[in-house]
Amino acid sequence: MTSLNGLPQCEDEDLPVEDLLLFEISWEVTNKVGGIYTVIQTKAKTTADEWGENYFLIGPYFEQNVKTQVEFSEPPNPAVKKAMDTMKSQGCQVFFGRWLIEGSPYVLLFDIGSAAWNLDKWKGEFWEASNIGIPFHDREANDAVIFGSLTAWFLKEFDDKPNIIAHFHEWQAGVGLILSRSQKLPVATIFTTHATLLGRYLCAASLDFYNNLDQFDIDKEAGERQIYHRYCMERASVHCAHVFTTVSQITATEAEHMLKKSPDVVTPNGLNIKKFSAMHEFQNLHSMYKARIQEFIRGHFYGHLDFDLDKTLFFFIAGRYEFSNKGADMFLEALSRLNFLLRVHKTDVTVIVFFIMPAKTNNFNVETLKGQAVRKQLWDTAQSVKEKFGRKLYNALLRGEIPDLNKILDRDDISIMKRAIFSTQVILHPEFLSSTSPLLPLDYEEFVRGCHLGVFPSYYEPWGYTPAECTVMGIPSVTTNLSGFGCFMQEHVADPEAYGIYIVDRRFRSPDESCNQLTQFLYGFCQQNRRQRIIQRNRTERLSDLLDWKYLGRYYMHARHLALSRTFPDKFEMERSAPPKTEGFRYPRPSSVPPSPSASQHSSPHHSEAEDEDEEERYDEEEEAERDRQNIKSPFSIGALPQGKKKQHGEYRN
């Protein structure tokens, strides 16, 4: 299945974008810090297609980032150029150009350092506007004040026309929103929180967060963690915005308690599926990159490589180095239990697990580099001896002789091979993923494609891009019902596990029960044979369009329409209706999956040839995909997502 064929496109007219300007403001525009960068970067093309030359991203200027990401130019819009020139004339450095990503959106970047001399003045103005004081030692918060003040200044330089929508992401950009509202600027504002500050801190403290949401003394908790001023900036942004959005229903519930406001719209995070689209070649890509990972394993474990790489599965976890929030603690415990099960059942499957989590490092371990060098030396030695062996064998056959294989290798050949073997040893390997790495020369996407299973048993995960990226690349993954992604898949897929989405219950089960469930998921995956894994990857890849911005971008469109109707009610009007929900669309259970869950799992990790043949007869990829297409339900009824029409009298009505 390649698209949501059963999903009707919105038939109403779009906003009159020729009379509007859309500014999207974030600290992570051209500046990769976390997942918000991925949100903005991947959504840019869909938004640029809708808004064209009237879409602009605003972020901070960092020279090391823009060198390879931005092509500088003059702003074509006269109003934008005028505002920039005014700021430049008063000593602020402002840069303009195109961000070199898909969609090539315009970016406007403020040099924070060039305006730092205004910090004390702007902190005073922010205090007068909000009664929020910023400590001098919190550099990140001080930078947020400078960035927000510059943003508000820029927006203030516009006249009443054209009408402006300003969409602010996270608390670092929120100062600009607060100042815009306090100065009564004619700007429609949207604020999106991708994760609440306090929620992340409380979850990291190993508290029973979700079962005690209504019990926390919010001010006390923020003060004890010395983030009270940041929390106030975030909360003020939420309450000042014309429209407040968040990325998932689980985060909406969190925001209701942590920020004391329910979101107006839930805006799930998507991906630009075209970027990852490999058609049906994704199975070939899996094989190719799996072979590259196997080469790394040979270098890492040689001398102790007492397992069969053809019967080895690669699992991985990736994300911020937040041991509890990202579920690394539970994953390690589940791996211990999995190891016990594999040994008890005497399975011949080996599992190798990668932890891809950024942490402080100084340089490559010399022994790590040596391990890969030795692997290459062993390969080169084997090739050299093979070539010499082949020549001797060829010459003997030409003479009509059968050579003595015990004598075909001389003493020098034996010495060379022994020297190579004696050089090997086991090492530890903490490493970032990069195609230029001398150890594992793979980019993250290539690495993911080469693995068999991504495991992300997060306790705190407002959305969860890592399992989403696995899905669009056809790689099964483990997530939880405390992640936005996991909840989204439960709403949209009748049997997520059949499609390679394993959802651990971390909300309504004890930690030990959740860990046992995760262990069973991992053990069940290890029981699958190669053909079953191929079938599952096909199903997983079919879910990819569900995560496409072409579909999920509609929720952002709704938020913009709502903001305009609330800010300029005399020009833009929307009929009162509930915001669009992500529920309603469900992928059916695959027809080839047995109706009973117990029948889909074998009692033994070993499979008979007869079982494989039965599975082959039952499964037809194209037939199953076609049935999915026919059974799709639309997540929207026509007109459920209000999109207005501009009338002759300048009114905007649904």
C-alpha positions as CSV (number, residue, x, y, z in Angstrom):
1,M,0.0,0.0,0.0
2,T,1.5,3.3,-1.0
3,S,-1.0,5.9,-0.1
4,L,-4.2,6.6,1.9
5,N,-6.4,6.1,-1.1
6,G,-9.5,6.0,0.9
7,L,-8.8,9.4,2.5
8,P,-10.5,12.3,0.7
9,Q,-8.6,15.5,0.2
10,C,-10.0,18.7,1.7
11,E,-12.3,20.1,-1.0
12,D,-12.9,23.6,0.6
13,E,-10.8,26.5,-0.5
14,D,-7.6,27.3,1.3
15,L,-6.8,30.4,3.3
16,P,-6.3,33.6,1.2
17,V,-2.5,33.3,1.7
18,E,-1.8,36.1,-0.8
19,D,-3.1,38.5,1.9
20,L,-1.3,36.8,4.8
21,L,2.2,36.2,6.1
22,L,3.1,33.1,8.2
23,F,6.1,33.3,10.5
24,E,7.2,30.1,12.3
25,I,9.5,30.8,15.2
26,S,11.8,28.3,17.0
27,W,15.2,28.1,18.6
28,E,15.8,25.0,16.4
29,V,15.4,26.7,13.0
30,T,18.7,25.7,11.2
31,N,19.9,24.8,14.8
32,K,19.6,21.1,15.6
33,V,19.1,20.6,19.3
34,G,16.4,17.9,19.5
35,G,13.2,16.6,17.9
36,I,11.7,20.0,17.2
37,Y,14.3,20.5,14.5
38,T,13.0,17.4,12.8
39,V,9.4,18.6,13.1
40,I,10.2,22.0,11.5
41,Q,12.6,20.6,8.8
42,T,10.3,17.8,7.6
43,K,7.1,20.0,7.7
44,A,8.7,22.8,5.7
45,K,7.8,21.5,2.3
46,T,4.2,20.9,3.0
47,T,3.9,24.4,4.5
48,A,5.9,26.0,1.8
49,D,3.7,24.3,-0.9
50,E,0.6,25.9,0.8
51,W,2.0,29.3,1.6
52,G,4.6,29.8,-1.2
53,E,6.6,33.1,-0.9
54,N,4.6,34.2,2.2
55,Y,6.1,31.6,4.6
56,F,9.1,32.5,6.7
57,L,11.0,30.7,9.5
58,I,12.6,32.7,12.3
59,G,15.5,31.3,14.4
60,P,18.9,32.2,15.9
61,Y,22.0,32.8,13.8
62,F,25.0,30.4,14.5
63,E,27.8,30.7,12.0
64,Q,28.7,27.0,12.2
65,N,25.2,26.0,11.3
66,V,24.4,28.4,8.4
67,K,27.7,27.7,6.5
68,T,26.3,24.5,5.0
69,Q,22.5,25.0,5.5
70,V,21.6,28.5,4.3
71,E,21.9,30.3,1.0
72,F,21.8,34.0,1.8
73,S,19.7,36.4,-0.3
74,E,17.8,39.6,-0.1
75,P,14.1,39.4,1.1
76,P,11.7,39.7,-1.9
77,N,8.9,40.9,0.4
78,P,9.0,44.7,0.8
79,A,7.5,44.6,4.3
80,V,10.0,42.0,5.5
81,K,12.9,44.0,4.0
82,K,11.7,47.2,5.7
83,A,11.5,45.6,9.1
84,M,15.0,44.0,8.7
85,D,16.5,47.3,7.6
86,T,15.0,49.1,10.6
87,M,16.6,46.6,13.0
88,K,19.9,46.7,11.2
89,S,20.0,50.5,11.4
90,Q,19.9,50.2,15.2
91,G,22.8,47.8,15.4
92,C,21.2,44.3,15.2
93,Q,22.5,41.8,12.8
94,V,19.7,40.0,10.9
95,F,20.3,37.5,8.1
96,F,18.0,36.3,5.4
97,G,18.1,33.5,2.9
98,R,16.8,30.1,2.0
99,W,17.2,27.0,4.2
100,L,18.7,24.3,2.0
101,I,16.2,21.6,2.9
102,E,13.3,20.2,0.9
103,G,10.9,23.0,0.2
104,S,13.7,25.6,0.4
105,P,11.7,27.9,2.9
106,Y,12.8,31.4,3.6
107,V,14.7,31.8,6.9
108,L,15.3,35.0,8.9
109,L,18.0,34.6,11.6
110,F,18.8,36.9,14.5
111,D,22.4,37.2,15.7
112,I,21.8,36.9,19.5
113,G,25.3,38.1,20.3
114,S,25.0,41.4,18.4
115,A,22.0,42.4,20.5
116,A,23.2,41.1,23.8
117,W,24.0,44.7,25.0
118,N,20.2,45.2,25.3
119,L,19.8,42.2,27.7
120,D,19.3,44.2,30.9
121,K,16.8,46.6,29.2
122,W,14.9,43.8,27.7
123,K,14.8,41.7,30.9
124,G,13.3,44.8,32.5
125,E,10.7,45.2,29.8
126,F,9.8,41.5,30.1
127,W,9.4,41.9,33.9
128,E,7.1,44.8,33.4
129,A,5.0,42.8,30.9
130,S,4.9,39.5,32.7
131,N,6.3,39.8,36.3
132,I,8.8,37.0,35.4
133,G,12.3,37.6,36.5
134,I,15.2,35.9,34.7
135,P,18.3,34.9,36.8
136,F,21.6,36.3,35.4
137,H,23.3,32.8,35.6
138,D,20.7,31.1,33.3
139,R,22.3,31.7,29.9
140,E,19.6,29.7,28.0
141,A,16.8,31.8,29.5
142,N,18.8,35.0,28.9
143,D,19.2,34.0,25.2
144,A,15.5,33.3,25.1
145,V,14.8,36.8,26.3
146,I,17.0,38.3,23.6
147,F,15.6,36.1,20.9
148,G,12.0,36.8,21.9
149,S,12.6,40.6,22.2
150,L,14.1,40.6,18.7
151,T,11.1,38.6,17.4
152,A,8.6,41.0,18.9
153,W,10.5,44.0,17.6
154,F,10.5,42.5,14.1
155,L,6.8,41.9,14.2
156,K,6.1,45.3,15.5
157,E,7.7,46.9,12.4
158,F,4.8,45.7,10.2
159,D,1.8,47.8,9.4
160,D,-1.7,46.5,9.8
161,K,-1.4,44.9,6.3
162,P,-0.8,42.1,5.5
163,N,-2.3,40.1,8.4
164,I,0.2,38.0,10.2
165,I,0.2,34.6,11.8
166,A,3.1,33.9,14.2
167,H,3.5,30.3,15.3
168,F,5.9,29.9,18.3
169,H,7.5,26.5,19.3
170,E,8.5,25.8,22.9
171,W,9.3,28.1,25.8
172,Q,12.6,29.4,24.2
173,A,10.5,31.2,21.6
174,G,7.7,32.1,24.0
175,V,9.0,35.4,25.1
176,G,8.3,36.8,21.6
177,L,4.7,35.7,21.9
178,I,4.2,37.2,25.4
179,L,5.7,40.5,24.3
180,S,3.6,40.6,21.1
181,R,0.4,40.2,23.1
182,S,1.4,42.7,25.9
183,Q,2.2,45.2,23.1
184,K,-1.2,44.4,21.5
185,L,0.4,43.7,18.1
186,P,-2.1,42.8,15.4
187,V,-0.7,39.3,15.1
188,A,-2.6,35.9,15.3
189,T,-0.5,33.8,17.7
190,I,-0.1,30.0,18.0
191,F,2.0,28.3,20.7
192,T,3.0,24.6,20.5
193,T,4.5,22.8,23.3
194,H,6.3,19.6,22.3
195,A,6.9,18.5,25.9
196,T,6.3,20.3,29.1
197,L,9.3,21.4,31.0
198,L,8.1,20.2,34.4
199,G,6.8,16.9,33.0
200,R,10.3,16.0,31.7
201,Y,11.9,16.8,35.0
202,L,9.4,14.9,37.1
203,C,9.5,11.8,35.0
204,A,13.3,11.9,35.2
205,A,13.0,11.8,39.0
206,S,11.4,8.3,38.7
207,L,8.0,9.5,40.1
208,D,4.7,7.8,39.3
209,F,4.0,10.8,37.1
210,Y,0.9,9.8,35.0
211,N,-1.0,8.3,38.0
212,N,-0.5,11.5,40.1
213,L,-0.9,14.3,37.6
214,D,-3.5,16.0,39.7
215,Q,-1.5,15.7,42.9
216,F,1.6,17.7,42.2
217,D,2.2,21.2,43.7
218,I,3.4,22.7,40.4
219,D,5.0,25.9,41.8
220,K,6.8,23.9,44.5
221,E,8.1,21.3,42.1
222,A,9.4,23.9,39.6
223,G,11.0,25.9,42.4
224,E,12.8,22.9,43.9
225,R,14.3,22.1,40.5
226,Q,15.4,25.7,39.9
227,I,13.3,26.1,36.8
228,Y,10.5,28.2,38.1
229,H,11.3,31.1,35.8
230,R,11.4,28.8,32.8
231,Y,8.1,27.2,33.8
232,C,6.5,30.6,34.1
233,M,7.7,31.6,30.6
234,E,6.2,28.4,29.3
235,R,2.9,28.7,31.1
236,A,2.6,32.4,30.2
237,S,3.1,31.6,26.5
238,V,0.4,28.9,26.7
239,H,-2.2,31.3,28.2
240,C,-1.3,34.3,26.0
241,A,-1.6,32.5,22.7
242,H,-4.7,32.8,20.7
243,V,-4.4,29.0,20.0
244,F,-2.5,26.5,22.1
245,T,-1.5,23.1,20.5
246,T,0.5,20.1,21.5
247,V,1.7,17.0,19.7
248,S,-0.3,14.1,21.2
249,Q,-3.2,13.3,23.4
250,I,-1.0,12.0,26.2
251,T,0.8,15.4,26.2
252,A,-2.6,17.2,26.1
253,T,-3.5,15.5,29.3
254,E,-0.1,16.4,30.8
255,A,-0.5,20.1,29.7
256,E,-3.9,20.3,31.3
257,H,-2.4,19.6,34.7
258,M,1.1,21.0,34.3
259,L,0.2,24.2,32.4
260,K,-3.4,24.5,33.6
261,K,-4.8,24.7,30.0
262,S,-6.1,22.1,27.6
263,P,-4.9,22.4,24.0
264,D,-7.2,23.8,21.4
265,V,-5.8,21.4,18.8
266,V,-3.7,18.3,18.9
267,T,-1.1,18.5,16.1
268,P,0.6,15.1,15.6
269,N,4.2,15.1,14.3
270,G,4.7,13.8,10.8
271,L,7.6,13.0,8.4
272,N,8.3,13.8,4.8
273,I,7.7,10.3,3.5
274,K,9.1,11.0,0.1
275,K,12.5,11.4,1.8
276,F,12.4,7.8,3.1
277,S,10.5,6.3,0.2
278,A,12.4,3.4,-1.3
279,M,9.4,1.7,-2.9
280,H,9.8,-2.1,-2.6
281,E,13.6,-1.8,-2.6
282,F,13.5,-1.2,1.1
283,Q,13.9,-4.9,1.7
284,N,17.1,-4.8,-0.5
285,L,18.3,-1.8,1.5
286,H,17.8,-3.7,4.7
287,S,20.0,-6.6,3.4
288,M,22.7,-4.2,2.1
289,Y,23.0,-2.2,5.4
290,K,22.6,-5.3,7.5
291,A,25.8,-6.6,5.8
292,R,27.6,-3.3,6.7
293,I,26.6,-3.8,10.3
294,Q,27.8,-7.4,10.2
295,E,31.2,-6.2,9.0
296,F,31.4,-3.9,12.1
297,I,30.4,-6.8,14.3
298,R,33.2,-9.0,12.8
299,G,35.7,-6.3,13.8
300,H,34.2,-5.7,17.2
301,F,34.0,-9.3,18.3
302,Y,36.5,-11.2,16.3
303,G,38.5,-13.7,18.3
304,H,35.3,-14.2,20.3
305,L,32.9,-14.5,17.4
306,D,31.4,-17.8,18.5
307,F,28.0,-17.1,17.0
308,D,26.5,-17.3,13.6
309,L,26.0,-13.9,12.0
310,D,23.3,-15.3,9.7
311,K,21.3,-16.1,12.9
312,T,22.0,-12.8,14.6
313,L,19.4,-10.1,15.2
314,F,20.2,-6.4,15.6
315,F,18.2,-4.4,18.1
316,F,18.7,-0.8,18.9
317,I,17.6,2.1,21.1
318,A,18.2,5.7,20.2
319,G,17.5,9.2,21.6
320,R,18.5,11.6,24.4
321,Y,20.7,10.1,27.1
322,E,17.8,10.1,29.6
323,F,18.2,6.8,31.3
324,S,14.7,6.4,32.7
325,N,12.7,8.7,30.5
326,K,13.8,6.9,27.3
327,G,13.3,3.5,29.0
328,A,16.9,2.4,28.8
329,D,16.6,1.0,32.4
330,M,13.6,-1.2,31.5
331,F,15.3,-2.3,28.2
332,L,18.4,-3.5,30.0
333,E,16.3,-5.5,32.5
334,A,14.2,-7.0,29.6
335,L,17.4,-8.0,27.8
336,S,18.6,-9.8,30.9
337,R,15.3,-11.7,31.0
338,L,15.4,-12.3,27.2
339,N,18.9,-13.7,27.6
340,F,17.6,-16.2,30.2
341,L,14.8,-17.3,27.9
342,L,17.1,-17.8,24.9
343,R,19.4,-19.9,27.0
344,V,16.6,-22.0,28.6
345,H,15.1,-22.8,25.2
346,K,18.6,-23.4,23.8
347,T,17.9,-21.3,20.7
348,D,20.6,-20.6,18.2
349,V,19.6,-17.0,17.8
350,T,22.0,-14.3,19.0
351,V,20.8,-10.8,19.7
352,I,23.2,-7.8,19.5
353,V,21.9,-4.5,20.9
354,F,23.1,-1.0,20.0
355,F,22.6,2.0,22.4
356,I,22.7,5.1,20.2
357,M,22.6,7.9,22.8
358,P,24.7,11.0,22.6
359,A,27.0,11.3,25.6
360,K,30.2,13.2,26.4
361,T,33.3,11.7,24.7
362,N,36.8,12.9,24.1
363,N,37.9,10.9,21.1
364,F,37.9,7.4,19.7
365,N,39.4,4.7,21.9
366,V,42.6,3.6,20.3
367,E,41.8,0.0,20.9
368,T,38.4,0.5,19.2
369,L,40.1,1.8,16.1
370,K,42.5,-1.1,16.3
371,G,39.7,-3.6,16.4
372,Q,38.4,-2.4,13.1
373,A,41.9,-2.2,11.6
374,V,42.5,-5.8,12.6
375,R,39.2,-6.8,11.0
376,K,40.4,-5.2,7.8
377,Q,43.8,-6.8,8.1
378,L,42.1,-10.2,8.5
379,W,40.1,-9.6,5.4
380,D,43.1,-8.5,3.4
381,T,45.1,-11.5,4.6
382,A,42.3,-13.9,3.7
383,Q,42.0,-12.3,0.2
384,S,45.8,-12.5,-0.3
385,V,46.0,-16.1,0.8
386,K,42.9,-17.0,-1.3
387,E,44.5,-15.5,-4.4
388,K,47.8,-17.3,-3.8
389,F,45.9,-20.6,-3.1
390,G,43.8,-20.1,-6.3
391,R,46.9,-19.7,-8.5
392,K,48.5,-22.8,-7.1
393,L,45.3,-24.8,-7.5
394,Y,44.8,-23.5,-11.1
395,N,48.4,-24.4,-12.1
396,A,48.1,-27.9,-10.6
397,L,44.8,-28.6,-12.5
398,L,46.4,-27.4,-15.7
399,R,49.1,-30.0,-15.2
400,G,46.4,-32.6,-14.7
401,E,47.2,-33.1,-11.0
402,I,45.1,-33.0,-7.8
403,P,47.2,-31.0,-5.4
404,D,47.9,-32.0,-1.8
405,L,45.8,-29.5,0.1
406,N,48.1,-29.9,3.2
407,K,51.0,-28.6,1.1
408,I,49.4,-26.0,-1.0
409,L,49.9,-23.4,1.7
410,D,53.6,-22.8,2.7
411,R,55.0,-21.8,6.0
412,D,54.9,-18.1,5.2
413,D,51.2,-18.3,4.5
414,I,50.6,-20.0,7.9
415,S,52.7,-17.4,9.7
416,I,50.8,-14.5,8.1
417,M,47.5,-15.9,9.2
418,K,48.6,-16.6,12.7
419,R,50.0,-13.0,13.1
420,A,46.6,-11.7,12.0
421,I,44.7,-13.9,14.4
422,F,46.9,-13.0,17.4
423,S,46.0,-9.3,17.0
424,T,42.3,-9.6,17.8
425,Q,40.6,-8.8,21.1
426,V,37.2,-7.6,22.4
427,I,36.5,-3.9,23.0
428,L,33.7,-1.6,24.1
429,H,32.3,0.8,21.6
430,P,30.4,4.0,22.4
431,E,30.0,5.9,19.1
432,F,27.9,8.4,17.2
433,L,26.5,7.4,13.8
434,S,28.1,9.1,10.8
435,S,29.0,8.0,7.3
436,T,32.5,9.4,7.9
437,S,33.2,7.3,11.0
438,P,36.2,5.0,10.8
439,L,34.4,2.5,12.9
440,L,30.8,2.2,11.7
441,P,30.5,4.3,8.5
442,L,26.8,4.5,8.4
443,D,24.4,7.4,8.7
444,Y,21.5,7.0,11.1
445,E,19.0,6.2,8.4
446,E,21.3,3.6,6.9
447,F,21.9,2.0,10.3
448,V,18.1,1.9,11.1
449,R,17.5,0.1,7.8
450,G,20.1,-2.5,8.6
451,C,18.6,-3.4,12.0
452,H,15.8,-5.8,12.7
453,L,14.0,-4.0,15.5
454,G,14.0,-0.6,17.2
455,V,13.2,-0.7,20.9
456,F,11.9,2.5,22.6
457,P,10.1,1.6,25.8
458,S,10.0,5.3,26.9
459,Y,8.3,6.5,30.1
460,Y,8.2,10.1,28.9
461,E,7.8,10.6,25.1
462,P,5.4,13.3,24.0
463,W,5.6,12.1,20.4
464,G,8.5,9.7,19.5
465,Y,10.2,10.3,16.2
466,T,12.5,7.2,16.6
467,P,9.7,4.6,16.2
468,A,8.1,6.8,13.5
469,E,11.3,6.8,11.5
470,C,11.5,3.0,11.9
471,T,8.0,2.7,10.5
472,V,8.5,4.6,7.4
473,M,11.6,2.6,6.7
474,G,9.8,-0.7,7.2
475,I,11.6,-1.6,10.4
476,P,9.4,-3.0,13.3
477,S,9.6,-1.2,16.6
478,V,8.6,-1.3,20.2
479,T,6.9,1.8,21.7
480,T,4.7,2.4,24.7
481,N,1.2,3.7,25.5
482,L,2.9,6.7,27.2
483,S,4.3,7.9,23.9
484,G,2.4,10.1,21.5
485,F,3.3,7.7,18.7
486,G,2.2,4.6,20.5
487,C,-1.2,6.2,21.3
488,F,-1.6,7.4,17.8
489,M,-1.0,3.9,16.4
490,Q,-3.4,2.4,18.9
491,E,-6.1,4.8,17.5
492,H,-5.3,4.1,13.8
493,V,-4.3,0.4,13.6
494,A,-6.7,-2.4,14.6
495,D,-3.8,-4.8,15.4
496,P,-0.5,-2.8,15.8
497,E,1.5,-5.9,16.6
498,A,0.6,-7.6,13.3
499,Y,2.0,-4.5,11.6
500,G,5.3,-4.6,13.5
501,I,4.3,-1.9,16.2
502,Y,4.7,-3.5,19.6
503,I,3.1,-1.3,22.3
504,V,4.2,-1.8,25.9
505,D,1.6,-0.9,28.6
506,R,3.6,1.4,30.9
507,R,0.5,3.4,32.1
508,F,-1.7,0.8,33.7
509,R,0.8,-2.0,34.6
510,S,3.5,-2.1,37.3
511,P,7.1,-1.7,36.1
512,D,7.7,-5.4,36.5
513,E,4.6,-6.4,34.5
514,S,5.6,-3.9,31.8
515,C,9.1,-5.3,31.7
516,N,7.7,-8.9,31.4
517,Q,5.5,-7.7,28.5
518,L,8.5,-6.1,26.8
519,T,10.5,-9.3,27.3
520,Q,7.7,-11.4,25.7
521,F,7.7,-9.0,22.7
522,L,11.4,-9.4,22.2
523,Y,11.3,-13.2,22.7
524,G,8.4,-13.5,20.3
525,F,10.3,-11.5,17.7
526,C,13.4,-13.8,18.1
527,Q,11.1,-16.8,17.4
528,Q,10.2,-15.5,13.9
529,N,11.9,-17.0,11.0
530,R,13.4,-15.0,8.1
531,R,10.2,-15.2,6.0
532,Q,8.0,-14.0,8.8
533,R,10.3,-11.0,9.4
534,I,10.1,-10.1,5.8
535,I,6.3,-10.3,5.8
536,Q,6.2,-8.1,8.9
537,R,8.5,-5.5,7.4
538,N,6.2,-5.3,4.4
539,R,3.2,-4.6,6.7
540,T,5.2,-2.1,8.7
541,E,6.2,-0.1,5.6
542,R,2.5,0.0,4.6
543,L,1.8,2.3,7.6
544,S,4.2,4.9,6.5
545,D,1.7,7.2,4.7
546,L,-0.3,7.5,7.9
547,L,2.7,9.6,9.2
548,D,3.0,11.8,6.1
549,W,2.8,15.6,6.6
550,K,0.4,15.6,3.6
551,Y,-2.1,14.0,6.0
552,L,-1.0,15.3,9.4
553,G,-0.4,18.9,8.2
554,R,-4.1,19.4,8.2
555,Y,-4.1,19.8,12.0
556,Y,-1.7,22.7,11.7
557,M,-3.9,24.2,9.0
558,H,-6.8,24.0,11.4
559,A,-4.8,25.8,14.2
560,R,-4.0,28.6,11.8
561,H,-7.6,29.1,10.7
562,L,-8.7,29.1,14.3
563,A,-6.0,31.7,15.3
564,L,-7.1,34.0,12.5
565,S,-10.8,33.8,13.4
566,R,-10.0,34.6,17.1
567,T,-7.6,37.5,16.3
568,F,-9.5,39.1,13.4
569,P,-13.1,38.1,13.9
570,D,-14.3,40.9,11.6
571,K,-12.3,39.5,8.7
572,F,-12.2,35.8,9.4
573,E,-14.9,33.7,10.7
574,M,-15.2,30.0,11.4
575,E,-18.3,28.1,12.4
576,R,-18.1,26.6,15.8
577,S,-17.2,23.0,15.6
578,A,-15.0,20.6,17.4
579,P,-11.4,20.5,16.3
580,P,-10.4,17.6,14.1
581,K,-9.4,14.5,15.9
582,T,-6.9,11.9,14.9
583,E,-9.2,9.0,15.8
584,G,-11.6,7.3,13.4
585,F,-9.1,5.9,10.8
586,R,-8.1,2.3,11.5
587,Y,-6.0,-0.1,9.5
588,P,-7.7,-3.5,9.7
589,R,-6.2,-6.7,11.0
590,P,-4.1,-8.2,8.2
591,S,-6.1,-11.0,6.5
592,S,-3.2,-13.4,6.7
593,V,-2.9,-13.2,10.5
594,P,-4.6,-16.0,12.3
595,P,-7.8,-14.8,14.2
596,S,-6.5,-16.1,17.6
597,P,-3.5,-14.4,19.1
598,S,-2.3,-17.7,20.5
599,A,-2.2,-19.2,17.1
600,S,0.1,-16.6,15.8
601,Q,2.9,-17.6,18.2
602,H,4.7,-20.9,18.0
603,S,5.2,-22.9,21.2
604,S,8.8,-23.5,20.3
605,P,11.4,-21.2,18.8
606,H,12.0,-23.8,16.1
607,H,9.8,-23.9,13.0
608,S,9.1,-26.8,10.7
609,E,9.3,-26.5,6.9
610,A,5.6,-27.3,6.8
611,E,4.9,-24.3,8.9
612,D,6.9,-22.1,6.5
613,E,5.0,-23.5,3.5
614,D,1.6,-22.9,5.1
615,E,2.6,-19.3,5.9
616,E,3.7,-18.8,2.3
617,E,0.4,-20.1,0.9
618,R,-1.6,-17.9,3.3
619,Y,0.3,-14.7,2.7
620,D,0.0,-12.7,-0.5
621,E,1.4,-9.2,-0.1
622,E,-0.4,-7.5,-2.9
623,E,-3.7,-9.1,-2.0
624,E,-3.4,-8.1,1.6
625,A,-2.4,-4.5,0.7
626,E,-5.4,-4.2,-1.5
627,R,-7.7,-5.4,1.3
628,D,-6.2,-2.7,3.5
629,R,-6.9,-0.1,0.9
630,Q,-10.5,-1.2,0.6
631,N,-11.1,-1.2,4.4
632,I,-9.6,2.2,5.2
633,K,-11.9,4.5,7.0
634,S,-11.6,8.3,6.6
635,P,-10.4,10.1,9.7
636,F,-12.5,13.1,8.6
637,S,-15.9,13.6,7.2
638,I,-16.1,16.2,4.4
639,G,-16.2,19.6,6.0
640,A,-15.1,18.4,9.4
641,L,-11.9,20.4,9.0
642,P,-13.0,24.0,8.6
643,Q,-11.4,25.8,5.7
644,G,-12.9,29.0,4.8
645,K,-13.8,31.0,1.7
646,K,-13.0,34.7,1.4
647,K,-16.2,36.5,0.5
648,Q,-16.6,39.7,-1.6
649,H,-17.0,41.9,1.5
650,G,-13.7,40.8,2.9
651,E,-15.2,38.3,5.3
652,Y,-13.8,34.9,5.8
653,R,-16.5,32.3,6.5
654,N,-16.7,28.6,6.6
